[in-house]
Amino acid sequence: MKKLLWRTAPVLFTGLFIGLFTGCSRSENLSESSEYITQVFEYVYAPGQHSALAKKQDAVHFTGAPSDDVLLGGFGGYIIGGFDHDVPNVDGEYDFEVFSSGFSPEPAIVYVMADENGNGLPDDEWYELRGNLFGREQTIRDYRLTYYKPVGAANIRWADNWGNSGELKAGYAAGKAETQPTANWWWSETEGNEITFTGTRLPDAYVNRSDDPSKENWEVPQGLFLWGYAENNHGEDYVFHQELKKHGNQLDISNAVDRAGNPVKLSAIRFIKVQTAVFQQAGWLNEVSSEVQGARDLHFEK
């Protein structure tokens, strides 16, 4: 396998400076291709407890064989990567998988794109891969959430397109319900005083099972997230690979839907976008934030 290289170059996206991270260059010869993601085009961390740990250069971990986490942060945080070949949509089979450490479900929505114009860039139409909660009342498509930059280590205000607003309580940063914020949850790479994310919002992942108001016992209900999401160790599509010592959620391109929610028949895809899809701060557990470790083509053969 070729040694992976990476470089950074300026890309402007919704007012943010994003790095372009390159693994193996795109190859038209499948004998030189990789089964894994080879390029990262955009990486944006959404406000959350790991803002100080999330570095734009960490996006390189989304390329090649799974290694370390890429932290996506709270709702809306995402990463866009590309294969150096088309991943075919094979009827009745899973087509690709997204790796994660999978300690507990922090589900992310996965979007796919074909390279329709053939320029090797993710500038065509995105299609959402539906999961088992698609179409449910608690699942909100076209959800738009704006975060507002705090002054120093303060709570982060937010407002959505449903007329709701509130604050992320940064005082939980150390895993304790402290009275004063102890960390800055605003990512240092985010330019401007606000940032807006749009995507599908899934239902809250965690429920407090404690009967004691002074205590918290957060659990993810069994049977909630069954299939179709990244970083979901409760999924029927969640598998362990002994040779990699890694877990992954396997996904079917046949589940693609357009903006209106109608099924779309794609013969193949080239790019994927993984985006944190739960907007919840579960007490001392903090915000539900997805972490991923790359993806691979399940039909790949040298």
N, C-alpha and C positions, 0 to 999 in steps of 0.2 A: 504494500500500500504506500502511495506517495506520502511524503512528509507534508503536512498541512502548513500553509503559509497564510499570513493575514496582513492586511494593510488598512489604513484608514484614509478616507477622502471625504470632503464635505458634501453632505446631502441635506437639502432644506426640506423640512416636512412640518406643516402646521406650526411654523415659527420656532421649531426646535432644531438644534444642531445634532444630527445623527451620524454615526460612523458607518462606512461601508466596509464590512469585513469579508475578506475573500479567502476561501479555502482553495481546493483544487480548481483550476480554471475550467470553464465549460468545455466539454469535449463532444465532438460529433461522432467519435469512435467509441462505441460501447465497451470495447476491450480496455479502454483507458478510463472508463467512468467509475464512479463510486456509488455504492448502494446507499450512502448517507448524504445528508444535506452537505453541499459544498460551498454555499455562499449565504451570507446574511446581508440583507439589504436595509433593514431598519430594526432598531431595538429601542423601545421607549418604556421606561419604568414608571409605573403609576405610584402616587404617594403611599407610603407604608413604612413599617418598622425597620425594613432592611435597606433604607435609602442610602445609608452611609456605606453599606457593603456592595451595592450594585454599581459596577463600573462598566462603561460602554464597551471596553475591550473584552469583557467577559462574554460578549456575544459569540466569540470564537468557539466557545464550548458547545454551541448549537451545531457546529460543523463536525464532520467525522464521527468516529465511534463515540458513544456516550461516555462522558467523563464527569464533569462537574455541573452543578446547577447554573442555569441562567435565571436570575430572579426577575419576575415580571411585576411584582408589586400588586396593589389592590386592583379594584375593578378597572378594566380598560387597558392595563399594561400589556404590551404585546411584543412579539418578535416575528419578523418575516424572513423566511429562508427559502432557498431554491436548490433543486437537484440539478445535476449537469446533463440530465436526460429526462425524457417523458416517463412518468410513472403510469402504467396502463390501468384502466378500470376493468378488472376481470369479474365477470358476473358470478355472484355467489361466493366471492372470496373477499377477505380483507386485503387491502392494497398497500397500505403503509402503516407505520406505527410511530408514535411519539413517546420518547423515553422520559422517565421521571424517577425520583427517589421513592415517591409514593408512600410516605409514612402515614398520611391521612388524606382523604379526598379534599382537594382544593381545585375544583373543576375549571377547566379552560375550554372555551369553544375553539374549534379548529375550522378555518376557512381554507378553501383551495382555489387555485387559479390555473388555467391552461395558458400556455404561451401562444395565444392566438395570432398575434402579429409577428411572431418569430424573432423578436429583437433581444430575447434573453433577459428581459426586465419584467418585474411584476406590475405592469401598467395596463392590464386588461381587467376583466370583470371578476370580482371575488364572489365565491359561492360558499354559503355556510353549510357545514355538515351537520345535519340534524342528529340529535341524541334522543334518548327516550322521553325527555321532558319537552321536546319540541311541540308547540301547539297547546301546551297546558296553560291554564289561566295565570299561574304564578310566573311563567316565563315571559319576559318582555323583549320583543324585538325592537330594533331602532331605539334603544335606550341611550340617552345622552346625558353624560355626567360631567360637570365642570368642578375642578378643584381650584382653590384660591391660595396663593402663596402666603404663608404666615410670616410674621416678623420674628426671626429667631426660632427658638425651640418652643413653638406654640401649637395649639390645636389647628387642624386644617379645615377651613370651612368648605362646604360643598353645596351644590344645587343641581337639580336634575330637570329634565324636560317634562316631568309630571307635577311640577309645582312644589316639590319637596326640597328641604334644605336641612343642614345640620353640621356637625363637626366630627372629624376623626380625632379621637382622644389620644394624642401623642403621649400622654402621661402613662400609658400602658407599655411604653417601650421596653422596660426592663422585665415585663411579665408580671408586674404588680400594679394594682389600682392606686397609683400615687396621686396626690392632690395637684402636683405641678408637673407640666411636661418636662421630660428629661432628654428628649432627642428631637432633632429636626427630621421630620418625615418627608421633607421636600427634596426631591432628587437634584443634586448639584448640576446635572446636565440639562435641566429644564430651563429654558429661557422664557422670560416674561413673567408676569404676575398671576397667570392662570393657565390652565391646560384643560382641554375638553376631549373626552373619549366617547366614541359611539360604538355600540355593538349590542349583542344579545345578552340580557341579564338573566341569569338562572335564579331560582329560589334560594333563600338562605340555606347554607349547608349545615350549620350547627344549631343544636337545641340544648338549652340549659336544663338538665334533668334534676338539678338539686331542688329539694323542698325547703332548704334553709336559705333565706334571703342573703345571709352573710357569706354564703359559699357559692362556688360556681362549678358545675360538672357538665362540661360541654361535650356533646356526642353528635355524630353524623347518623341520622336514622338509616337503618338498613332498608334497601329497596328504593332509595330515593334516586341516586345516580346509578343507573344500570348499564348504560352503554352510550358510546358516541362522544366521550369527552376525554381530554388529556388530563394527566395527573389525577386519575381516579382509581384508587386501589379497591374500590367496591364494584368495579365494572366487570361484566361478563367478558369483556374484551381485554382484560388486564392479564398479562402473561409474564412469566419469568424466564429469562434466557440464561441457562447455566454457563454457556461459553463466554457471555459478556458480564455475568454477575449483575445484570440489570433488568429492571422491569419496564414494560411499555404497554400503552393502550393501542390496540389495533383498530384501524379505521377503514371504512368502506366508502369509496368515492361515489358509489351509487346513491348515497344518502344526501347528495348535494341538492340544495334548493336555492332559488333565486331570491331577489329582494322581496318579492311578493309572497314567498314561501312555497312556490310551485316547484315540483321536482324537475331536475335538469339532468339530461343524459350527457355525461362527459366521457369521451373515449380515453382521455388521459389528462394528467395535470403535471405542472412543472414546479409550482410554488405553493407554499403553505404559510398561513398566518395563525399563530396560537395566541389567544387573548384571554386574560383572566375574566371570568364571567360571573362571579359571585360578588355582590357588594354587601359585605357584612363585617362588622367588628364584633367578634365573639368574646367580649370581656377580656380576661387576661391572656387569652390565646391571640388576641389582636386581630388585625384584618385578615380576611381569607385571601391569600395571595399565591398564585400558581408559580411553580418552578419546573422547568423542563430541561432536558439534557440532549436535545437533538431528535432526529427522525431518520427512518430508513425505508427504502423501497422493498416491500415484501416479495416482489416478483423478480428481483434482480438476480441475474446470473452473469458471471464473467464470460 
